[in-house]
Structures are given as C-alpha cells and as structure tokens.
C-alpha cells in the first residue's frame, strides 16, 4: 500500500485536537503535512482553509483535515475552491456518507465540538471509505461546476 499524505491545518481554536489527530495518524503510518497553526495566538481561519485547499489542488496531499473552533468557518473557506469538497462532520455516519455519497476530500471538525476519541473514529472512517460513484457521481460533478 502506498503511504498517503494527509494535509492537516487548524486555527487557534482547535490546536489541541489537531495535534492529537496528527500524532494518531502518524502512528497509523500516514505521512502528515502539518500546515499549522502551532501556537495559541489568534489567527484567521480562512488563511488555513485556503492553504490546505491549495495543497490538495496542487496534488501535494491526497486528503485533508481542517479544524477551527466550530468547524463552520474553515469549511466555508475551503469550499471556495471547486476542487475541494470539505465536509463538516460530527459523527461516524456523517464521515462515512461524506465519502460514499459526496466524495469529500477534506473532513472538517470543530475543536470545541468533538472529543479526540470520536474524532479518531471519524477520521479512520473517512480515510477508509470509498466513494460509491453511480448515481452520486452526477451530483458530485455538479458541485465543481455550478450553473451560472
């Protein structure tokens, strides 16, 4: 199996969770591309959502994990890019459906909304679930090509 590179980024509101998940994934054999933050000083979450989106767009990572306090703002930022399908999840079912039905390439968490154990389960599900394709492909294609 080829080692996957997972990009991970957060703002100050999710630093502890990001650090936990990065270590968890490294222990499972994934290569982690840590895009920050690495301190508790207040930062602007869009900067980190955009940074991760560019990394995926350029092919430097296969999947991404984003986090901010609620997960909402950073997912909105990442989803500004047509190549990104960032899904804010709160449970394992959402993580599975984000992959199966939406072919999400970024999973998003609220650092103040989810605990580390459940986050691990969601990340594991996200990284090990395939896109179903079929009837979902047409819908996913529309996400990257909105009508004018």
Order of alpha helices (4+ residues) and beta strands (2+ residues): beta-alpha-beta-alpha-beta-alpha-beta-alpha-beta-alpha-alpha
